Amino acid sequence: MKIKSTLMVERFFQKIYTDAKFKEVQTECLAMIYVFWELSPDKYVLNRWRKDVKRKHLDVKVAFHGPDKTEDELRYGRLQYEYEKIFNLASTSNELCEHAVKNAETLFEELEQL
C-alpha cells in the first residue's frame, strides 16, 4: 500500500493496520486534512510564522558584528524590543489587536506633529 503524504501518522497506521483498514483510514485522514485546510488555514497560521510577510525590521541596516552601531540602529533596536512585546500580546485576540492598532495610529499622528 502506497503512502500518499509525508505525515508520520500515515506511516504509523500503515504499520499497524491491515491493507484494507489502512486504505480506509488513509482516505478519511486525507479528506479531513483537505477539509481542514480548505475551511480555515489562516486561523491556525500566525503571521509571525509566515515567510511571505514583509517585515519592516529587515529594511534597517544593522552592524551585527561590531560595537559601532549608529544612533539610528540603537534607537531602532530599542523600539523593536519594546514593541515586540506589544505585538506578541496584541496578536492573541481581535480585541487586543484593534486596541493596539487604534493606539498606534494615535501615536503615529502625535509623532508626526513633533
Buried (B, 14 or more C-beta within 10 A) or exposed (E): EEEEEEEEEBEEBBEEBEEEEBBEBBEEBBEEEEEEEEEEEEEEEEEEEEEEEEEEEEEEEEEEEEEEBEEEBEEBBEEEEEBEEEEEEBBEEEEEBEEBEEEEEEEEEEEEEE
